[in-house]
Amino acid sequence: MLRGEPAARDQVIARLACVRRILPALAHRRGGRIADHDLDDLAQDTLSRIYERLSTFRGEAKLETWAFEFCRLQLMNHWRRRPNEPSLDDLVREPEAPEFVPDAGTDLRRFLRHLTEREAQVVEKRFLGGLKLEEIAAALDVSPSTVKTCYYRALTKLRQVISEEEP
């Protein structure tokens, strides 16, 4: 491609189509999301950076693997430049308090039977153990995003169960 061979250029372009798939997948793994309009811009910026540095590609790894690191760095830069979107630091912070917070009169353990085992563990450690979501993730040996998912699913279920039991 660097010598201007059209067939090589077409191959590189086809292989770098992975950038458009890597960026949202990587954002999802990091607990975030990229708006569609931002994804187009970010993919274009990432491809520009890759093409600028293509002469440094030594072929020690697959081209897609090499491009993955560009995607990771561009995504981090994207989140740093946009304060209203989640940064990597925000993704490990505990979210704001949910609408459902059991009060002293709520028999939380009675409602835990409506949850999956993992969801019940998370809720119990959060409300009865007083742990933060990051601490729960460490205690259960899972990622913080897994704990957040379980936590919010559990809260949704608990809200529904409690509202059905209210007079």
N, C-alpha and C positions, 0 to 999 in steps of 0.2 A: 504494500500500500504506500509506504514511504517513497518508493521509486515511481509511484504514479500508475501502477498496473490496475486497470479497471476491474478485473476479476478479483484481485486481492481486496480492493476497496469495497466491492460489493459483499465479500465475505465478512470483512470487519464490521461493516454497517449492520449486516444481518445478526452477527454475534452480539453486537452491542445493543440490540433491541432488548436485551435482558435488563438494561438500566430502568426502563419503564416498569418492569415487574419487581425489581429489587427494591426500589425506593418505598413503595407502599408496604411491602412485606417487612422491610427493615423498620419502618415507622411503627407498624403494628407490633412487632417483637419488642420494641422499646416502650410500648404502651401508649403510643400516640397515633395520630392520623394526619394525613395531608389532604387538604381540600383539593378537588380535581383541578381547579384553575391554578393552584400553586404547584401541583404535581407536574403539569406541563412545563411550567417555567423552570422548576427544579431539575427535571429530566434534561431539558435543553442546556441549562448551565452546567450540569454534570457532564454531559456529552462534550460540551465545548472544552471543559477542563481535561477530559480524557484525550481528546484530539490534540490539544496543546502539548500534552506530555507523552504522546504516543511514541515518540522517538526514544523515550527512556524505558519502554517495555522491553525486557530482556528475554522473555519467553520461559522463565523459570517456573511459571504457574500458568494456568489457563487464562486467557484474556478476560473471561467473565469473572474469575477470582480477583484479578488485578482491578477490574472495574468496580467490584464490590467495595473496595476500600475507598474509592472516590465517592461512591454513593453514600457511604457511612459518614465521611467527612463533610460532604455537601449538606446532608441532612442535619448534622449537628450545627453547621453554620446557619442553615435556614432557621432552625429553632432559636439560635442565639439572636438573630436579627429581628425576630418577631416576638416582642415581649408579651403579646396577648395570646400567643400559642404556647403549648407546653414545651418547656426546655427539658433536657435530660435530667436536670436537677429537680424540676417539678414532678417528674414522673415517679420519683421515689418518695416524695413528700406525702404525708397523710392528707386525704381530701377533707373538704369542709364537712362539718357535722351533718349527718343525714336528717331527713324529716322525722324518721322514727327513732326515738330514743326511749327505751323502756324506763318508766318511772318506778318508784319504790313499790307501788301497788301492783305492778305487772309481774306475774309469775313467769319469768322468761323460760325457765326449764320446761314448763308445760308446753310452750310453743315450739321448742326445739325439735320435737318429734315430727314436725311438718317439714323439716329441712333434710337435705342429704347429710351424710356423716361429716363431710368436709365443711359444708356450710355451718353446721351446728358447732363444729370445733372452732371455726373462725369467730362466730358470734359469741360463743362462750368465753373465748380468750379475750375478745375485745371488751365486752360488757362486764363479765364477771371477774376476769383477770386484770382488766385495766391496761392491756397491752396495746401498743400502737401497731398499725398494719405491718410495718417493717419488722417489728419484733415477732409478730405472729408468723410472718413468712419465714423468718429464721428458725423459729420453734418447730414449724411444720416441714422445714426443708423444701420449700417451694418458692417460686418467684413472687415478688410483691404484686405483680399484675394478676397472678392467679388468686392471691388472697383478696385483692380488690374486687375481682369478678365474683368470687364466692360471697363476699361481704355484701355487695349490692344486690345480688340475686336473693340472698337470704333476707335482706331488709324488705325487698319487694314482696316476697312470700309472707313474711311476718306481718307487714301492713295489711295484706289481704286477709289473712287468718284472723287478726285482731279485729278488723272492721266487720267481719262476718259474725263474730261473737258479741260485738257491742249491741246493747238493746236499742 
